[in-house]
Amino acid sequence: MDIFALSQLRAQQERQGRRYLEFLRVPSLSLGLYVLPAGAVDTQQPHTEDEVYYVVRGKARIQVGNEDQAVEPGGMIFVKANVPHRFHAITEELALLVLFAPAEGSASAAKF
């Protein structure tokens, strides 16, 4: 069994100086913590795997394809594989738990 504490994950992420920290990876899924400061630009590209975001804290908007919605703590967003998406209008630091299924990058690796 693995147990993860959000405070420890955030501290590890800050030490590494990265916005995204993958903290669990098995073939069928991967989990990460993605943090965007207020006013940040989200530069992510579409992923080859289905993805779920859980909003831990912060306020922003997300655009998925042609849809645009507000997000706030407790919200969950499902994004199908290969669909363009990005967070924007980030008014409070945005902390997101991110789940990929299968593991991030594994679907693109399987194509080659």
C-alpha positions in Angstrom: 0.0 0.0 0.0 1.1 3.5 -0.8 -0.2 6.5 1.1 0.5 10.1 0.0 0.2 13.3 1.9 -0.6 16.4 -0.1 1.7 18.6 2.0 4.6 16.3 1.4 4.0 16.1 -2.3 3.8 19.9 -2.5 7.1 20.2 -0.6 8.8 17.7 -2.9 7.4 19.6 -6.0 8.7 22.9 -4.7 12.2 21.4 -4.1 12.2 20.2 -7.7 11.0 23.6 -9.0 8.4 22.1 -11.3 4.7 22.7 -11.8 4.0 19.0 -12.3 5.1 16.1 -10.0 4.2 12.6 -11.0 4.0 10.6 -7.7 2.5 7.3 -8.7 3.0 5.3 -11.9 1.8 1.8 -12.8 0.9 0.6 -16.3 -2.8 1.2 -15.9 -2.7 4.7 -14.4 -0.5 7.5 -13.2 -1.1 10.3 -10.6 0.4 13.7 -10.3 0.1 17.0 -8.6 -0.1 20.1 -11.0 0.2 23.5 -9.4 -0.3 26.8 -11.4 0.2 30.1 -9.7 -2.3 32.9 -10.0 -1.9 34.5 -13.4 0.1 31.6 -14.9 -0.2 30.4 -18.5 -1.0 26.7 -18.8 1.1 25.5 -21.8 0.2 21.8 -21.7 -0.6 20.0 -24.9 -3.3 17.3 -25.4 -2.4 13.9 -23.9 -2.8 10.5 -25.5 -4.6 9.1 -22.4 -7.9 9.9 -20.8 -7.4 12.3 -17.9 -9.2 13.4 -14.7 -8.4 16.5 -12.7 -9.5 17.0 -9.1 -9.3 20.6 -8.0 -7.7 20.7 -4.5 -7.6 24.5 -4.2 -7.7 27.7 -6.2 -10.0 29.2 -8.8 -9.7 29.4 -12.5 -11.4 28.4 -15.8 -10.7 25.5 -18.0 -11.2 25.3 -21.7 -11.8 21.8 -23.1 -12.3 21.8 -26.9 -14.9 24.5 -27.4 -16.3 24.4 -23.9 -15.2 26.8 -21.2 -16.1 26.4 -17.5 -15.2 27.8 -14.1 -13.4 25.4 -11.7 -13.1 25.6 -7.9 -12.1 23.3 -5.0 -13.9 20.0 -5.1 -14.5 20.1 -8.8 -13.6 17.2 -11.1 -13.0 17.5 -14.8 -12.8 14.6 -17.3 -10.8 15.2 -20.5 -10.8 12.5 -23.2 -7.5 11.6 -24.8 -6.2 13.9 -27.5 -8.7 16.7 -26.8 -7.0 20.2 -26.5 -7.4 21.7 -23.0 -5.9 24.3 -20.8 -6.5 26.2 -17.5 -6.7 30.0 -17.8 -7.9 33.1 -15.9 -6.2 31.6 -12.8 -7.2 34.0 -10.0 -5.9 31.9 -7.0 -3.1 29.4 -7.0 -4.5 26.3 -8.6 -3.6 22.9 -7.2 -4.8 19.8 -9.1 -4.6 16.1 -8.6 -4.2 14.6 -12.1 -5.0 11.0 -13.0 -4.1 9.5 -16.3 -5.5 6.1 -17.5 -3.5 4.3 -18.8 -0.3 5.9 -17.4 0.7 9.3 -19.0 2.6 8.8 -22.2 2.0 5.0 -22.4 -0.7 5.2 -25.1 1.7 7.3 -27.4 4.5 4.8 -26.7 2.3 1.9 -27.7 1.8 3.4 -31.2 5.4 3.1 -32.1 
